[in-house]
Amino acid sequence: MSTDEHSSSADGAVRGIPRRRLFALGGAAGALGIGGLGGGAIGYGVRGAQEKKQSAVHLSYPFRAEKQQGILTPAQDNMFTAAFDVTTTDRQALIGLLRDWTVAAEQMSAGDLVGGVPDANAELPPKDSGEVWGYPASGLTITFGFGATLFVDSDGEDRFGLKDKMPAILKEGVPKFANEALHADASDGDLLVQACANDPQVAVHAIRNLTRIAFGTAKLRWGQIGYGRTSSTSTQQETPRNLFGFKDGTNNIKSEDPQKELDKHLWVQSGDDPASDSWLSGGTYFVARKIHMYLEIWDRVSLAEQEDIIGRDKRFGAPQSVADPDTDEEFTPLDFSAQNAEGAPAIDARAHVAIVAPEHNKGAKMLRRGYNFTDGNDSLGRLDAGLFFISFVRDPRTNFYPILKTMAQKDLLTEYLQHRASALFAIPPGVGTGDTMIGQKLFS
């Protein structure tokens, strides 16, 4: 496919949809609609979809702000999250990497090339790998975090003079849960980078170029590509579906929620932890779980049982406490006192929505920002797929771990899942106007 077919154009075609294909789609819509209103509806749907996609790829978000981008930002369609291990023992080299990453992240978020204008000397390798040259920013956000092993090594020894600033949450780590089979090489890490965008190539480009910049200072530990967001972080977004086919994250925290709610559940507050108060206040914690879904087994479960396991209607997303679900009842509050025609609880106490409901978890909430993943198939031809669950939370010890523990022990859905990787990172506040690097207060 030529470069012209990949780029935005003045007549409305967007990257990945060449003009000739748009004309073909329009012609097909017209043919289907001869003699009726169907053609008009199809044509409108095609135009509406293209306008929506064009708008999404031309979005850009400022890199410098009070909070890091990629948290409350409206969740994009694609994600590439990666963790790095720092290979140097030189504190100044680590600081230099974070400064270089900050410059590159700001450039890429604006839709610019890494390093600016290409070097005039063609004998040198280009500073930018070039696969998104001329592409729009596509709503790219890049979020950075710090893991426990950046502060101390496996023996508890101070690595970069940061040990005394290590948050207690990182020091304690993530507890063990039932039925998990975690892969160490796909978990944790020193540094976190989450790149999200409305174009998958833009997200991959971001991680690729930050990895190039890190050469000699840090190496890629693991990476996970995700597609099809599984939650909404704004009331302006429709609720998406996970690979089980159900709407996911209906009751998620949203950017439009009252500030006091965001402060209570999402943002680290001054006084939460004296050790990290100076650099982490206003930030948050990133907790990820790579969850394999046994899709082939799930696909053989009856629709009625699937809905009982989740606690919601599969088509509309309405809670089972709604007798006759319809399109407008997804956000109807869960009623755990409601009964079905047989006089039993309409929502099983072990249904997924009941297990994770705030009213059953002392009001605990988290900001969900996960993605579907498909990593090919295994030797038996089964899909290696599932959910890369991401949550941002003020304190995972109160708002995440207890919920996951109950899920592992009681949730009907657990039979169809297995947790295979885990990660915990502290996410500092945003990069200020005069800052030269992400996490500047940590190193000051």
C-alpha positions as semicolon CSV with decimal commas, in nm:
position;residue;x (nm);y (nm);z (nm)
1;M;0,000;0,000;0,000
2;S;0,138;0,339;-0,095
3;T;0,210;0,627;0,140
4;D;-0,080;0,823;-0,009
5;E;-0,322;0,550;0,091
6;H;-0,206;0,572;0,451
7;S;-0,231;0,947;0,502
8;S;-0,513;1,190;0,568
9;S;-0,634;1,384;0,267
10;A;-0,830;1,699;0,204
11;D;-1,131;1,513;0,064
12;G;-1,197;1,328;0,388
13;A;-1,029;0,989;0,342
14;V;-0,834;0,886;0,650
15;R;-0,525;0,670;0,705
16;G;-0,598;0,307;0,631
17;I;-0,909;0,385;0,416
18;P;-0,792;0,475;0,062
19;R;-1,009;0,703;-0,151
20;R;-1,088;0,428;-0,400
21;R;-1,224;0,209;-0,119
22;L;-1,440;0,492;0,009
23;F;-1,586;0,537;-0,339
24;A;-1,646;0,162;-0,359
25;L;-1,824;0,162;-0,025
26;G;-2,036;0,456;-0,131
27;G;-2,128;0,284;-0,457
28;A;-2,225;-0,034;-0,279
29;A;-2,440;0,160;-0,036
30;G;-2,615;0,334;-0,324
31;A;-2,679;0,006;-0,504
32;L;-2,831;-0,149;-0,192
33;G;-3,054;0,151;-0,140
34;I;-3,219;0,176;-0,484
35;G;-3,592;0,234;-0,442
36;G;-3,589;0,275;-0,061
37;L;-3,451;0,446;0,245
38;G;-3,194;0,172;0,313
39;G;-2,932;0,326;0,088
40;G;-2,956;0,660;0,263
41;A;-2,917;0,495;0,603
42;I;-2,616;0,290;0,492
43;G;-2,456;0,587;0,323
44;Y;-2,504;0,796;0,635
45;G;-2,356;0,517;0,846
46;V;-2,046;0,497;0,626
47;R;-2,001;0,875;0,627
48;G;-2,062;0,894;1,000
49;A;-1,810;0,620;1,072
50;Q;-1,545;0,785;0,854
51;E;-1,603;1,127;1,006
52;K;-1,575;0,976;1,353
53;K;-1,251;0,796;1,261
54;Q;-1,104;1,107;1,101
55;S;-1,187;1,311;1,409
56;A;-1,027;1,048;1,633
57;V;-0,696;1,034;1,446
58;H;-0,665;1,413;1,439
59;L;-0,699;1,446;1,816
60;S;-0,397;1,555;2,019
61;Y;-0,351;1,602;2,391
62;P;-0,101;1,832;2,564
63;F;0,187;1,642;2,722
64;R;0,253;1,897;2,994
65;A;-0,024;1,920;3,252
66;E;-0,096;1,882;3,621
67;K;-0,180;1,512;3,568
68;Q;-0,022;1,271;3,324
69;Q;-0,212;1,203;3,004
70;G;-0,347;0,855;2,940
71;I;-0,533;0,820;3,270
72;L;-0,854;1,024;3,255
73;T;-0,802;1,093;2,886
74;P;-1,094;0,940;2,690
75;A;-0,974;0,583;2,639
76;Q;-0,835;0,536;2,288
77;D;-0,887;0,231;2,068
78;N;-0,531;0,093;2,086
79;M;-0,265;0,041;2,351
80;F;0,097;-0,071;2,372
81;T;0,224;-0,097;2,729
82;A;0,586;-0,186;2,801
83;A;0,810;-0,227;3,103
84;F;1,185;-0,168;3,103
85;D;1,472;-0,286;3,322
86;V;1,741;-0,025;3,385
87;T;2,079;-0,174;3,291
88;T;2,303;0,112;3,402
89;T;2,422;0,172;3,759
90;D;2,484;0,541;3,689
91;R;2,220;0,771;3,839
92;Q;2,302;1,049;3,594
93;A;2,258;0,813;3,299
94;L;1,912;0,723;3,430
95;I;1,824;1,089;3,467
96;G;1,950;1,151;3,115
97;L;1,723;0,875;2,984
98;L;1,417;1,022;3,156
99;R;1,499;1,365;3,011
100;D;1,537;1,222;2,662
101;W;1,214;1,025;2,700
102;T;1,031;1,337;2,813
103;V;1,145;1,535;2,508
104;A;1,054;1,252;2,271
105;A;0,716;1,191;2,435
106;E;0,622;1,557;2,406
107;Q;0,720;1,559;2,039
108;M;0,527;1,241;1,956
109;S;0,218;1,353;2,148
110;A;0,207;1,658;1,923
111;G;0,238;1,443;1,610
112;D;0,598;1,550;1,546
113;L;0,903;1,342;1,459
114;V;1,137;1,236;1,739
115;G;1,434;1,471;1,721
116;G;1,251;1,723;1,505
117;V;1,364;1,781;1,148
118;P;1,560;1,483;1,008
119;D;1,938;1,519;1,014
120;A;2,078;1,648;0,685
121;N;2,358;1,390;0,699
122;A;2,214;1,084;0,524
123;E;2,507;0,872;0,645
124;L;2,367;0,884;1,002
125;P;2,077;0,668;1,126
126;P;1,758;0,877;1,145
127;K;1,651;0,992;1,491
128;D;1,293;0,880;1,421
129;S;1,214;0,535;1,282
130;G;0,975;0,703;1,037
131;E;0,675;0,470;1,020
132;V;0,435;0,748;1,120
133;W;0,599;1,024;0,917
134;G;0,317;1,252;0,806
135;Y;0,053;1,078;1,018
136;P;-0,168;1,279;1,255
137;A;-0,117;1,252;1,633
138;S;-0,411;1,009;1,656
139;G;-0,485;1,102;2,016
140;L;-0,152;0,960;2,134
141;T;-0,089;0,967;2,508
142;I;0,226;0,843;2,682
143;T;0,218;0,766;3,053
144;F;0,523;0,687;3,267
145;G;0,562;0,502;3,596
146;F;0,821;0,369;3,840
147;G;0,838;0,014;3,977
148;A;0,968;-0,115;4,310
149;T;1,291;-0,248;4,157
150;L;1,391;0,102;4,046
151;F;1,431;0,190;4,414
152;V;1,597;-0,126;4,548
153;D;1,747;-0,441;4,398
154;S;1,649;-0,799;4,482
155;D;1,865;-0,780;4,796
156;G;1,698;-0,461;4,915
157;E;2,001;-0,247;4,832
158;D;1,956;0,114;4,721
159;R;2,012;0,141;4,345
160;F;2,001;0,512;4,263
161;G;1,972;0,691;4,596
162;L;1,591;0,660;4,589
163;K;1,530;0,400;4,860
164;D;1,411;0,648;5,121
165;K;1,149;0,780;4,876
166;M;1,002;0,439;4,798
167;P;0,627;0,425;4,862
168;A;0,508;0,162;5,111
169;I;0,268;0,029;4,849
170;L;0,558;-0,059;4,617
171;K;0,761;-0,198;4,906
172;E;0,479;-0,432;5,007
173;G;0,413;-0,545;4,650
174;V;0,111;-0,727;4,513
175;P;-0,014;-1,018;4,728
176;K;-0,065;-1,367;4,590
177;F;-0,412;-1,469;4,475
178;A;-0,576;-1,806;4,422
179;N;-0,557;-1,980;4,083
180;E;-0,300;-1,744;3,930
181;A;-0,006;-1,865;3,722
182;L;0,213;-1,558;3,687
183;H;0,505;-1,541;3,446
184;A;0,788;-1,344;3,606
185;D;0,936;-1,232;3,274
186;A;0,602;-1,073;3,178
187;S;0,547;-0,899;3,512
188;D;0,669;-0,588;3,695
189;G;0,983;-0,396;3,588
190;D;1,177;-0,079;3,673
191;L;1,008;0,168;3,436
192;L;0,662;0,169;3,281
193;V;0,553;0,326;2,954
194;Q;0,188;0,312;2,844
195;A;0,120;0,439;2,492
196;C;-0,243;0,470;2,381
197;A;-0,367;0,599;2,045
198;N;-0,651;0,578;1,795
199;D;-0,409;0,433;1,539
200;P;-0,222;0,114;1,639
201;Q;0,085;0,208;1,436
202;V;0,118;0,536;1,625
203;A;0,115;0,350;1,960
204;V;0,374;0,097;1,841
205;H;0,589;0,379;1,701
206;A;0,597;0,545;2,043
207;I;0,724;0,234;2,225
208;R;0,964;0,150;1,943
209;N;1,133;0,490;1,954
210;L;1,149;0,511;2,333
211;T;1,312;0,167;2,327
212;R;1,570;0,293;2,074
213;I;1,646;0,593;2,294
214;A;1,693;0,365;2,597
215;F;1,961;0,153;2,429
216;G;2,259;0,119;2,663
217;T;2,064;0,248;2,965
218;A;1,752;0,031;2,983
219;K;1,617;-0,271;2,798
220;L;1,266;-0,385;2,720
221;R;1,144;-0,639;2,978
222;W;0,796;-0,709;2,840
223;G;0,540;-0,549;2,616
224;Q;0,170;-0,596;2,558
225;I;-0,030;-0,474;2,261
226;G;-0,402;-0,428;2,318
227;Y;-0,696;-0,338;2,097
228;G;-1,061;-0,266;2,154
229;R;-1,069;-0,076;2,482
230;T;-1,274;-0,254;2,748
231;S;-1,388;0,051;2,941
232;S;-1,487;0,413;2,898
233;T;-1,327;0,697;3,090
234;S;-1,574;0,963;2,975
235;T;-1,953;0,985;2,970
236;Q;-1,919;1,084;2,603
237;Q;-1,799;0,733;2,514
238;E;-2,013;0,426;2,455
239;T;-1,946;0,123;2,672
240;P;-1,733;-0,126;2,473
241;R;-1,741;-0,506;2,486
242;N;-1,484;-0,758;2,605
243;L;-1,402;-1,086;2,431
244;F;-1,680;-1,264;2,621
245;G;-1,917;-1,040;2,427
246;F;-2,045;-0,840;2,725
247;K;-2,035;-0,466;2,777
248;D;-1,749;-0,397;3,014
249;G;-1,689;-0,121;3,266
250;T;-2,041;0,024;3,273
251;N;-1,992;0,164;3,623
252;N;-1,636;0,284;3,567
253;I;-1,499;0,607;3,714
254;K;-1,538;0,885;3,456
255;S;-1,344;1,208;3,401
256;E;-1,667;1,401;3,458
257;D;-1,708;1,261;3,812
258;P;-1,692;1,514;4,100
259;Q;-1,338;1,607;4,201
260;K;-1,395;1,477;4,554
261;E;-1,473;1,133;4,410
262;L;-1,160;1,137;4,193
263;D;-0,951;1,244;4,492
264;K;-1,105;0,969;4,705
265;H;-1,051;0,680;4,466
266;L;-0,795;0,783;4,201
267;W;-0,540;1,046;4,302
268;V;-0,276;1,005;4,573
269;Q;-0,329;1,269;4,840
270;S;-0,078;1,461;5,048
271;G;-0,021;1,268;5,369
272;D;-0,098;0,924;5,222
273;D;0,265;0,816;5,257
274;P;0,536;1,036;5,417
275;A;0,812;0,857;5,222
276;S;0,670;0,949;4,881
277;D;0,474;1,263;4,971
278;S;0,725;1,497;4,811
279;W;0,701;1,347;4,462
280;L;0,391;1,127;4,431
281;S;0,109;1,346;4,566
282;G;-0,130;1,416;4,280
283;G;-0,021;1,098;4,105
284;T;-0,173;0,751;4,120
285;Y;-0,092;0,379;4,103
286;F;-0,104;0,158;3,795
287;V;-0,205;-0,204;3,853
288;A;-0,219;-0,446;3,560
289;R;-0,319;-0,810;3,528
290;K;-0,284;-1,010;3,209
291;I;-0,589;-1,234;3,218
292;H;-0,622;-1,529;2,982
293;M;-0,980;-1,606;2,879
294;Y;-1,082;-1,962;2,800
295;L;-1,288;-1,851;2,502
296;E;-1,350;-2,193;2,351
297;I;-1,511;-2,314;2,674
298;W;-1,709;-1,993;2,720
299;D;-1,847;-2,014;2,367
300;R;-2,015;-2,344;2,456
301;V;-2,200;-2,201;2,757
302;S;-2,569;-2,120;2,708
303;L;-2,671;-1,756;2,681
304;A;-2,882;-1,782;2,996
305;E;-2,587;-1,914;3,197
306;Q;-2,351;-1,653;3,055
307;E;-2,591;-1,380;3,171
308;D;-2,620;-1,541;3,515
309;I;-2,240;-1,550;3,545
310;I;-2,202;-1,182;3,454
311;G;-2,526;-1,054;3,608
312;R;-2,624;-0,849;3,303
313;D;-2,819;-0,887;2,982
314;K;-2,571;-0,962;2,703
315;R;-2,736;-0,756;2,429
316;F;-2,819;-0,432;2,610
317;G;-2,596;-0,449;2,918
318;A;-2,887;-0,394;3,155
319;P;-2,860;-0,556;3,500
320;Q;-3,060;-0,877;3,550
321;S;-3,263;-0,693;3,811
322;V;-3,437;-0,522;3,514
323;A;-3,729;-0,745;3,413
324;D;-3,750;-0,642;3,046
325;P;-3,411;-0,504;2,938
326;D;-3,392;-0,246;2,660
327;T;-3,137;-0,015;2,503
328;D;-3,181;0,261;2,762
329;E;-3,128;0,053;3,076
330;E;-2,756;-0,024;3,078
331;F;-2,694;0,234;3,348
332;T;-2,992;0,139;3,564
333;P;-2,856;0,087;3,918
334;L;-2,806;-0,275;4,026
335;D;-3,087;-0,394;4,254
336;F;-2,964;-0,690;4,455
337;S;-3,298;-0,723;4,632
338;A;-3,487;-0,792;4,308
339;Q;-3,621;-1,143;4,247
340;N;-3,685;-1,341;3,932
341;A;-4,006;-1,528;3,840
342;E;-3,903;-1,826;4,059
343;G;-3,856;-1,603;4,363
344;A;-3,476;-1,636;4,360
345;P;-3,244;-1,333;4,354
346;A;-3,245;-1,183;4,003
347;I;-2,869;-1,129;4,035
348;D;-2,675;-1,423;4,179
349;A;-2,461;-1,324;4,479
350;R;-2,165;-1,485;4,298
351;A;-2,229;-1,305;3,967
352;H;-1,942;-1,087;3,851
353;V;-2,130;-0,758;3,892
354;A;-2,224;-0,852;4,248
355;I;-1,868;-0,945;4,342
356;V;-1,715;-0,618;4,216
357;A;-2,000;-0,380;4,310
358;P;-1,885;-0,090;4,532
359;E;-2,172;-0,155;4,773
360;H;-2,023;-0,499;4,841
361;N;-1,667;-0,364;4,875
362;K;-1,698;-0,083;5,129
363;G;-1,757;0,168;4,848
364;A;-1,422;0,095;4,680
365;K;-1,385;0,204;4,317
366;M;-1,106;0,208;4,061
367;L;-1,050;0,365;3,720
368;R;-1,048;0,080;3,470
369;R;-0,854;0,127;3,144
370;G;-0,801;-0,222;3,009
371;Y;-0,779;-0,365;2,655
372;N;-0,849;-0,690;2,475
373;F;-0,547;-0,881;2,348
374;T;-0,493;-1,169;2,109
375;D;-0,141;-1,316;2,099
376;G;-0,206;-1,577;1,830
377;N;-0,284;-1,935;1,931
378;D;-0,133;-2,228;2,118
379;S;-0,018;-2,564;1,977
380;L;-0,374;-2,702;2,004
381;G;-0,519;-2,422;1,797
382;R;-0,682;-2,242;2,089
383;L;-0,678;-1,864;2,097
384;D;-0,420;-1,708;2,326
385;A;-0,641;-1,414;2,408
386;G;-0,800;-1,227;2,692
387;L;-0,802;-0,903;2,884
388;F;-0,504;-0,686;2,971
389;F;-0,671;-0,538;3,277
390;I;-0,539;-0,196;3,376
391;S;-0,658;0,006;3,671
392;F;-0,547;0,338;3,812
393;V;-0,615;0,373;4,182
394;R;-0,520;0,585;4,482
395;D;-0,444;0,282;4,700
396;P;-0,463;-0,074;4,562
397;R;-0,456;-0,215;4,917
398;T;-0,810;-0,084;4,973
399;N;-0,951;-0,039;4,622
400;F;-0,808;-0,332;4,426
401;Y;-0,658;-0,624;4,621
402;P;-0,968;-0,700;4,834
403;I;-1,189;-0,704;4,523
404;L;-0,950;-0,933;4,335
405;K;-0,927;-1,166;4,636
406;T;-1,306;-1,202;4,649
407;M;-1,317;-1,257;4,272
408;A;-1,062;-1,537;4,293
409;Q;-1,258;-1,709;4,570
410;K;-1,624;-1,656;4,479
411;D;-1,680;-1,505;4,134
412;L;-1,857;-1,742;3,892
413;L;-1,651;-1,586;3,612
414;T;-1,322;-1,709;3,760
415;E;-1,378;-2,057;3,612
416;Y;-1,319;-1,910;3,267
417;L;-1,012;-1,697;3,354
418;Q;-0,649;-1,733;3,455
419;H;-0,420;-1,448;3,564
420;R;-0,081;-1,489;3,395
421;A;0,105;-1,164;3,459
422;S;0,095;-0,879;3,708
423;A;0,245;-0,533;3,738
424;L;0,244;-0,249;3,990
425;F;0,388;0,098;3,927
426;A;0,374;0,438;4,094
427;I;0,257;0,705;3,847
428;P;0,392;1,051;3,932
429;P;0,195;1,369;3,854
430;G;0,229;1,538;3,517
431;V;0,526;1,722;3,372
432;G;0,513;2,091;3,466
433;T;0,591;2,384;3,239
434;G;0,944;2,426;3,371
435;D;1,023;2,057;3,426
436;T;1,290;1,885;3,221
437;M;1,181;1,527;3,292
438;I;0,904;1,302;3,413
439;G;0,930;1,236;3,788
440;Q;1,158;1,533;3,838
441;K;1,066;1,570;4,207
442;L;1,169;1,209;4,274
443;F;1,526;1,285;4,169
444;S;1,552;1,636;4,317
